[in-house]
Amino acid sequence: MDDKDKAPSPVSFEERLKRARERERAREAGGAGPRGDFAMAMRMSLEIVTGVAAGGLIGWALDQWFGTAPWLLLVFVLLGVGAGIRNVIRIAADVARRSGEDGRDES
C-alpha cells in the first residue's frame, strides 16, 4: 500500500484545521500590518462620504418634490454626517473588540 492510498492521520487533520481557523481569524480582523490598516482607514472614510452623499441626495430630492430648498438638503446632509460618524465608531469598536479577543495589544 502506497502513502497516497493511506488516509491522513487525525493529528494532521486537527493541525490543518487549527491553522485554517487561525488564518480565517486573521483575515476577518482585517489583516495585520500596513495593508490592513490602510484598508480599514479607507473603509472608515468611505463610510462618512457615503453617509453625506446619501443624505444630500435624499435631501435634494425631497426639496425638489416639496419645494423647500435648501432646508431638507441641509437636514439630511447633517443626518448623513451623523450616520457616517456612527458607522465609523461602530467599526472602530468592532476592531478593538477583535484585537482584544486575539490577545494582541494595539498600543
QUIRADA-V124358 format. One record per run of one state. SS is the DSSP state (a for helix, b for strand, c for the rest). FROM is the first residue (numbers start at 1). TO is the last residue. Records with the same first field share a line. If there is no record, write none. Layout:
BEGIN
SS = FROM-TO / FROM-TO
END
This chain:
BEGIN
c = 1-9 / 29-33 / 67-70 / 103-107
a = 10-28 / 34-66 / 71-102
END
